[in-house]
Amino acid sequence: MRYDKSLVWFRRDLRDYDHAALYHALKSSNKVLCVFVFDTDILDQLNDKVDRRVEFIWESVRELKSALQSKGGDLMILHGSARTLIPAIALQANIHGVFANHDYEPKAIARDTEVAATLSKNNIAFHHFKDHVIFEKDEVLNLAGKPYGVFTPYKNAWLKKVNDFFVQPYPVDAYIHHLAQTSPTELPSLESLGFVRTNLANMQLPTGMSGGLQLFSDFENRMDKYKEARDFPAIKGVSYLSVHLRFGTVSIRHLARHARSHANTAPQSIGAETWLNELIWRDFYVQILHHNPQVAFGKSFKTEFERLAFLNNQALFQAWREGNTGYPLVDAAMRQLNQTGFMHNRLRMVAASFLVKDLLIDWRWGEQYFAEKLIDFDLSANNGGWQWAASTGCDAQPWFRIFNPITQSERFDAQGKFIRKYVPELAKCNDKEIHAPWLIAPLRLQEINLVIGKNYPAPVVDHSSQRVKALNLYKQQSK
């Protein structure tokens, strides 16, 4: 069907290239109106009005608007409830079809269902497309036609299914002349949206489409070393693209296509293969959420661990949140999160394991805190990561395997560079002392002017004894 006029509703896909909904709208319409909504149904739920995510979106929307204008179109920017604004603007502008890309979170699905129903009453079609992942929903199933609950067989099936077709870009520019001018709408200020500027500008995290491509260009030169470098937070080993994937300022097809290309080069790149696995993990967690939406509402994937008897000590939870547990690597990780909105992936595992299996605090508490603080927060990945660490999720860390925060520190930040950056109280410790400063001899403590319990906290718990408690807690539920 060909439309005289259609609308593309941008959400977590803030780019003007290789964009499924934009491509299909342009190809099937004479005129295409582009719209973005600063959705109050989402923004009003954010209690902290100093939110780097909102600022990242704001900067990315600004760039998208400018890019569309340079191509003969524009971006209409609205502020309010998307549930009502999208149908209203579609009716007002005499739109015949609304185009959007899939969002897999339960609340977003409910919103889209409501919007589709309202549009239908006005004889306006609602078309939606896969854009956020390579494979979705039921596209990768086992031989019995069931979804996978373990990553490795899912990965193998994913790799067997993928080919050049699934990662080829949508040629948006071939139909870009169908972009329509809109009634002029200014980008509202962050302040008018109810938010204030953060330290995003000082974080060397470029925003928008140009920022995503810039980061990937830099990472592509390091991709072959990814496997050996990714676990060390003090070095530049990861891609830093997670926030761009979250808001669609990069194309997953672009990333996967280049990762496959690198992985298949001779000699084979183990680094690229490892990074491609991380992109597959992302697809895996999205399909877990699709088939198990209950995990988005605090339910354990493994039902036998639904009622673990966590102690949930509020004082310990506060110490963890503030980075004052007395375990340097954990504290550095949490301070990085609080100061930047980012946390290195290895440290996410360490911090999560410490909260659940050392402090004996419900993983849902940590999941919620990360959801509030992470600039790259993605429900499926965040839930999957926390349930992995808590041993309650699919293909999770076995419940009897518990990270030792000291040995993790010695292994992955051996020289204490990362710790010194975020825990400057320990800057004078040598490379051996910095991982467990409470063990430093009294005379040496005086020498480096460190008072455990005063200018750096003593450990809030003893790892060895807490490990025994955690094992008993899980053992009772696993019988």
N, C-alpha and C positions, 0 to 999 in steps of 0.2 A: 504494500500500500504506500502511495506517495502522499505526503502532506504538503499543504501550502505553507503552514507555519507550525513549528514545533519548538519545544523548550528543553534545554539540557539543564538538569538540576545537579550542580556540582556539590559534592560532599567531602568524602575522604579521597579525592582524586584531583588534586589542585594543580593540574598541568593542562597544556593545550596540544600535546602530542601523544601519539600511541594511546589514545583514550577511547575505550570501546563505545560508551554511550554517545560521546561527541561525534565519533566517526559514523555511527549508524544514523544519528539524527541528521547530520549534514548530507549523507548519501541519499536519504529518503525524503528530504524536505527542500522546499524552495527557499525558506527563510528559517534560521535557527536563532532563537533567543537564549542567551546564557544567563543563568541565575545562581547566586549563592546566598544562603540564609545564615546569618549569625543566629542560631536557633536558641531561643530563650528556654525551651524545654530542656536543653542541655546546659546552657550557661548558668541558669538560675540554680542548678544543683551544685555548682562549684562554690564552696564556702570561702576558699582562699582566693581573693581577688588579685593576688600577685601570682599569676599562673603563666608559666612560660609557654604552655601549649597554646593558649589563646593568642599570645603574642606571635608565636610561630605561624599560626593560621593567618593572623592579620597580615603579617609581612608577605606570606605566600599568596594570599588573595590579592594584595596590592600588585604583586608581580603578574599574576594571572590576568587581572583586569588590563594592565598595560599591554601585555602580550596580545590579548584578543583585540584591543583597540588598534594595535599596529597591523593587524591582519584584516581590518575592515569591520570588525564587530565591536562588542563591548561586554562587560559583565555587570548585570544588574545586581546590586548588593542590598539585601533586606535585613531587617533586624526584628525578630518576633518569633512566633511559633510557626515552624515549617509546616506543621499539620494543616494550618489554615491558610498560610501565605501562598504556598505553591498552588493549591487549587484556585485560590482567589486570583492570582496573577495570570494563571492559565486561562481562566474564564474572561478576565478583563482584556487580555491581549488576543483573544480569539485563537487560542492555541488548539491544535487538533491532536497532538501527541506529546506526552511528556517522556523524556528519556533520562535514565539514571543508571548508575552501576550498583551492583549488589552490595549491601551491608549485611553482615552475618550475625550481628549482635541482636539478642532477643528484643530489646527495646526499639532498635532501629527497624526490625522486621515488623513489629506492631505498628510503628509510625507509618511505614511504607504501605502496609495493608490498609490503614485508615485513609491515607492519601489516595490510593488506587480506587477505593470504594467511592470517595467523594468525586473524583474525576469521572468515574464511570457513570455516575448519576447525571453528569453533564455531557455524556457522550464523548469524553476525552479519553483516549487510550493512554495506558501507562506501560512503557517498555523498560525492562531492566536487563542488565548484562553482566557477565563475569568480567572483572577487570582487576580485582585486588589480589588474585591468586592465579597460579597456573592451572590447578585442578581444584574443583569445588564439589561439594555435596556428594553425589553418588558416582562421580567420575572415576574414582579409584576404589574398587571393591575387591574383596578376596574371591576365590573360586566359588565360594558358596553364596556370593552376592551380598555379603555382609561387610560393614565398614571395619577397617583395621583398628585394633586397639594397641598394637605394638608398632614402634616406629620402623625397625629394620625391614620387615616384610612390606610395609607401606612404601618405604623408600625404594625398595627393589621394584615394586609394581609401578611406582611413579616413574622411575628411570626407564623401565621397559615401555611405558606408554608414551612418554614425551618424545616429540620429534620436532622438526623445524616449524611445522604448522602451528604448534601450540605456543611458540615463543616469537613468532613473526609479529612485527609492529602493525598496528592499524594505520593505514596511510591517510591520516586526517587531512593533511594539506592538499590532497587531490580534490577535496570538495570544500575547501575553506572559504571559497567565494560565496557560499550559502549562509555565512554568518550574517546576522541581522544587527543593525544599530538598535540601541535601546533608548528608552527615555533616560536622560542623564541621572545617574545616582552616584553620589559621592561615597567614598569609603569612610564609614563613621570612625571617629577616633576611638582608641582603646578606652579612653576615659568615658566616652558616651555609652560604651558597651558595659560599663561598670567595672573595668579592670585598669590596672596601672602597669607601667613598664617594669620589666624585671632586669636582670643582669644578662639577658640573652645576647645583647650586642657585644658584650665583653667576653663571651664564651668561645669565640672563634668557631661558631656553628653557623655556617651559611644557610639561609632560608630559601624557600621557593624552588622553582624548577632549576634555576641557574645554580643554586646551592647544592641541590642533589646531584646534578651532573658534575659539578666541581669536585665534590667528595668522591664520586665514583671514579672520576678520572685519576684522582690521587691514589685511590685504593687499588685500581687496576694495576698500577705499577708495583704494588706490594702483595697482590693476590697470591702469587706463588709461594710466599712465605707465611701465609695465613695460618696454616696448621701449627707451625712451630711458634708463632708469635701471639696467637689469639688469647692465651691464658695468662699473659703477664700485663697487669694493669699499668705498670710504669712505662711501657713502651707503646709505640704507635702500631698496634697489631691488628685492630679490628677496623671495620669499614666506616663506622659512625653513621650508617645510613638508616638505622632503625626508625628514627623519627620521620624521615622522608618516605619510607615505606608506609608508615602509619597514616600519613596524610596524603599519600599518592602524589608527592611532588617528584617522584621517580616512578618509572614503569617497571613492574616486576618482570615483565617479559624482556625488557632491555637488560636487566641484571642477570636473569637466568640464561639468556642467550649468550651473553659474554662469558658467564661462568662455565657453561657447557663447552664453549669454544676453547677456553683456556684449559679445561680439564681434559680435552681430547687432543691437545697439542702433543707433539713428540719432542722431548720426552714428556710423558704425562705429568700434569701438574697436580700433585697431591693437595697443595694449598687451595687451588680452585675447586677441586672435588670436595674438599672439606667445607668450603664456603657454600657450594651448591647444596650440600647436605643441610646447612642452616636455613637456606631458603625453602627446602623441602619440609623441614621441621615446622616452618611457618604455615605451609599448606596443611600439614598434618594436624596442627592444633585447631585450625579453622574448621576442618572436617570433624574433629572431635566435638567441637562446640555445636556444629550443625546437627549431629546425630545424638548429642547428649546435652541439650540446652539447660538441663537442670544444674550443670556445673557452674553456670553463670549466676546461680542463686544460692551459692554456698554449699552445694551438695558435693560430697566426695565421689569421684569416679568409681573408686573401689568402696562399695557400700559397707564392707565389713569394718572400715575405718571411719564410718560416719560419726560415731559417738566416742571418739577418743577423749579420755578424761584429762584434758589439759588443765594445768594449774592456773594459768592466766593471771599472773601477778602483775598488777598495774605499774608498780614501781620499776620492775624489770623491763616492762614494755617501753616505758618512758626512757629508760637508760639506753635501750636499743635504738629507739627513734632518734635520740639526740647524739648518738655516737659516743656514749660514755659508759661502755660496758667493761672497760679495762682490758679488752682484747684488741690490740692495735689494728689488725687488718679489718676486723668487723667495724670498728669505730671509724676508720678511714673510709670504708665503703659507705657507711651511712652519712658521713659528713659530705662526701662527694655528692650523694643523692640530694641532700638538703641544700647544698650550695649551688648545684648546677642542674638538677633535674635528670642527671644521667648517672647510671651505674654500670661499670664494666660487667660483662656477662659472667665471668668467673666469680666475681664478687657477689653477684645476685644469688648464686648458688650457696656461697659461703654464708652470707648474711641471713638467707632464708633458713638454711640448715641450723644455724646458731639460734635463731628465734624459736624454732619448733623443737629442736632436739637437745638444746642446751638450756634454754629458758623455759621450755615446756609451755609455750604459748600457742594458741590456736593459729594455724596457718592462715585462716581467714582474716585475722587482724593484720598480719603482714601484707596479705594480698591487697587489702583495702588501703593500707598506708602507701604502698607502691602505686596503687591506682591514683592516689591523690598527688603524688610527687613526681612520677616519671614523666618526662617530656614525651617519651615514645610509648606511653601506656597504650597497650592493645589488649582488650579483654581476653581473647583466646590464648595469646602467648603468656600473659601475666598469670592467668589461672593455671595454664598448663605448667608453667615454671614452678609456681608455688606448690601445686599438687605433686609435681615431680620431687621437689625437695622434701615434702612432708610424707612421701611414700603412699599417698592416698590416690594418686592419679594413674593415668595410663602409662605403661612402660616406665614406671617411676623408679627412683632410687630405692633399692631394697630397704625395708624399715630398719634392718639391723646394721646398715652401713651409715655411719655418722661421721661427718667431717670433723676433724680436729682443727680448731681455728689456729693453733700454733704451727702445726706442721704445714697447713695450707699457706700460712704466712711465710714460713721458711722456704717453701718450694716455689711460690709464685711471686714473691716480692723479697727475694733473698737479701738484697742490699738495702731494703727498707726505703727505697726511693718514693714509692707511692705513699707509704705510711707517713714519711716526713712531710710530704706535701700537704696532707690533710690533718695530720696530728703533729703540729709543730712543737708541742710540748716535749716530744721525744726526739727532737732533732739532734741532740748531743749524744744520744745512745749510739753505740757502735753497731755494726751490721748483725752481730750475734745477739746483743742485748735487746734490740728493738722489738723482737717478736714476743717476748715475755718479760716486760720491764719489772714486774714485781719480784723476779728472781735475782735482780741485781744486788750485789753486796752493798751493805750500808755505806761504807766509805766511798764506793764508786758513785752511789746515789748523791752523796754530798758533793762530790767532785763535779758532777754534771747538773747540780742544782735541781734535782728531781725528787719530789716528795710524793710517794705513792699514797693516794688517798686525799691529797691536797691539790697539787697542780696536774695530776693525772690519776684517774680512779683506780682503785684496786679492783681485781676481777669481781664482778657481781655474783658469779657462781664459780664453782670448781668443775671444770670440764669432765674430769674422770667420774666424779660422783653423779653428775647430771646425766652422763651417758648411761649409767646403770639404771637410773630412774626412767629414762626414755625407753630403754629396751624393755623394761618391765611393763611400761604403759602400753607399748605396741603389742607385746607378747600376750597380754590379757585379751586384746581384741582380735588377734590373729588365730586364736584357738578354734 
